[in-house]
Amino acid sequence: MIWWKINELKTQLSERKLSEAAKFSYLLMSVLLTSAFISFPISTYDMNDWAIGSGLMNLVLTAAGTVWLYRINGGSMGQNFLERYVSLSFVYFLRYSAIALPTLVLIYTVAYAVGINSDEFNAFDLIISSICLAAYYLGLSKHIRDVV
């Protein structure tokens, strides 16, 4: 994996010498960096232990889910993982969100009404976000498997 010398990477790409494993490495690093920025935002609210735990859980689930999908696709012997992952994850995310967002609104409305949740990040939030992320990768795995 090339970390800094972009011209070397561009040469490999233009000559189609970038292996499936190398493409996966770039995808995994991009996904993890994106997840880290989303999980640990720079903001004015206090990051309590539950929020930090949730951020770490998001990173673990993102890494595990991406590696799992890569293996479902055949690992280093698989083909077109990057194309499959990017295109299928985009469409699946739109479909998943159409179901997940209204469901989350309902869950949190009930949780606030019965006093399970508060304005401070807590165990309930960690559990719900972990379930949502795991469910996303589980659903996406079906679509990756369908095209392998």
Phi, psi and omega per residue, in radians:
M1 nan 2.286 3.135
I2 -1.583 2.248 -3.086
W3 -1.760 -0.454 -3.022
W4 -2.386 -0.635 -3.027
K5 -1.396 1.494 -3.028
I6 -1.152 -0.541 3.133
N7 -1.125 -0.640 3.090
E8 -1.127 -0.715 3.101
L9 -1.140 -0.763 3.122
K10 -1.069 -0.644 3.088
T11 -1.110 -0.815 3.123
Q12 -1.059 -0.706 3.141
L13 -1.177 -0.809 -3.107
S14 -1.182 -0.509 3.112
E15 -1.610 0.085 3.137
R16 0.944 0.784 3.139
K17 -1.896 0.179 3.130
L18 -1.522 2.068 -3.074
S19 -1.239 2.861 3.080
E20 -1.068 -0.680 3.121
A21 -1.129 -0.699 3.118
A22 -1.168 -0.744 3.095
K23 -1.027 -0.750 3.116
F24 -1.063 -0.731 3.138
S25 -1.039 -0.750 3.112
Y26 -1.147 -0.723 3.108
L27 -1.093 -0.835 -3.112
L28 -1.043 -0.783 3.134
M29 -1.121 -0.705 3.119
S30 -1.129 -0.757 3.137
V31 -1.125 -0.737 -3.132
L32 -1.185 -0.709 3.097
L33 -1.105 -0.752 3.095
T34 -1.076 -0.783 3.130
S35 -1.082 -0.701 3.132
A36 -1.110 -0.735 3.132
F37 -1.181 -0.586 3.111
I38 -1.326 -0.703 -3.068
S39 -1.284 -0.545 -3.110
F40 -2.172 1.183 -3.076
P41 -1.197 2.625 3.024
I42 -1.496 1.929 -3.097
S43 -2.615 -3.101 -3.095
T44 -1.585 -0.213 -3.122
Y45 -1.411 2.704 -3.118
D46 -1.325 2.284 3.058
M47 -1.528 1.828 3.102
N48 -1.505 -3.140 -3.101
D49 -1.062 -0.620 3.134
W50 -1.173 -0.697 3.133
A51 -1.167 -0.710 3.099
I52 -1.150 -0.760 3.089
G53 -1.052 -0.709 3.116
S54 -1.150 -0.707 3.092
G55 -1.070 -0.761 3.103
L56 -1.146 -0.702 3.107
M57 -1.113 -0.693 3.097
N58 -1.063 -0.734 3.113
L59 -1.123 -0.760 3.135
V60 -1.109 -0.830 -3.132
L61 -1.142 -0.655 3.112
T62 -1.140 -0.808 3.117
A63 -1.111 -0.851 -3.115
A64 -1.100 -0.748 3.140
G65 -1.121 -0.729 -3.134
T66 -1.192 -0.745 3.099
V67 -1.111 -0.729 3.128
W68 -1.058 -0.797 3.119
L69 -1.096 -0.689 3.107
Y70 -1.061 -0.744 3.129
R71 -1.195 -0.679 3.073
I72 -1.029 -0.638 -3.136
N73 -1.314 -0.105 3.118
G74 1.955 0.080 3.131
G75 1.076 -2.467 -3.094
S76 -1.192 -0.307 3.099
M77 -1.590 -0.148 3.140
G78 -1.273 3.043 -3.116
Q79 -2.264 2.526 2.982
N80 1.013 0.560 -3.120
F81 -1.069 -0.809 -3.096
L82 -1.007 -0.822 3.139
E83 -1.105 -0.739 -3.139
R84 -1.160 -0.805 -3.101
Y85 -1.075 -0.884 -3.062
V86 -1.134 -0.845 -3.070
S87 -1.242 -0.823 -3.128
L88 -1.167 -0.668 -3.126
S89 -1.156 -0.584 3.114
F90 -1.121 -0.933 -3.101
V91 -1.158 -0.748 -3.141
Y92 -1.115 -0.679 3.130
F93 -1.053 -0.723 3.108
L94 -1.076 -0.783 3.141
R95 -1.184 -0.766 3.123
Y96 -1.055 -0.779 -3.125
S97 -1.086 -0.629 3.141
A98 -1.077 -0.484 3.104
I99 -1.667 -0.758 -3.032
A100 -1.182 -0.754 -3.069
L101 -1.100 -0.863 3.074
P102 -1.085 -0.620 3.117
T103 -1.126 -0.743 3.116
L104 -1.135 -0.684 3.089
V105 -1.043 -0.773 3.118
L106 -1.114 -0.834 -3.129
I107 -1.034 -0.824 -3.112
Y108 -1.238 -0.563 3.077
T109 -1.099 -0.808 3.113
V110 -1.149 -0.749 -3.115
A111 -1.066 -0.732 3.098
Y112 -1.182 -0.702 -3.099
A113 -1.116 -0.640 -3.123
V114 -1.676 0.025 3.062
G115 1.460 0.266 3.112
I116 -1.294 -0.593 -3.067
N117 -2.070 2.792 3.132
S118 -2.366 -3.031 3.121
D119 -1.338 -0.258 3.121
E120 -1.641 2.432 3.136
F121 -1.044 2.311 -3.076
N122 -2.498 -2.984 -3.096
A123 -1.053 -0.641 3.113
F124 -1.009 -0.799 3.134
D125 -1.105 -0.738 3.117
L126 -1.062 -0.786 -3.128
I127 -1.134 -0.825 -3.108
I128 -1.115 -0.790 -3.129
S129 -1.151 -0.632 3.113
S130 -1.172 -0.737 3.101
I131 -1.095 -0.760 -3.139
C132 -1.082 -0.771 -3.116
L133 -1.203 -0.734 3.099
A134 -1.102 -0.729 3.123
A135 -1.114 -0.644 3.105
Y136 -1.060 -0.878 -3.128
Y137 -1.163 -0.617 3.089
L138 -1.089 -0.812 3.116
G139 -1.140 -0.732 3.135
L140 -1.142 -0.553 -3.139
S141 -1.077 -0.612 3.108
K142 -1.072 -0.748 -3.101
H143 -1.254 -0.644 3.058
I144 -1.104 -0.808 -3.129
R145 -1.043 -0.637 -3.115
D146 -1.120 -0.475 -3.095
V147 -1.798 -0.005 3.131
V148 -1.343 nan nan
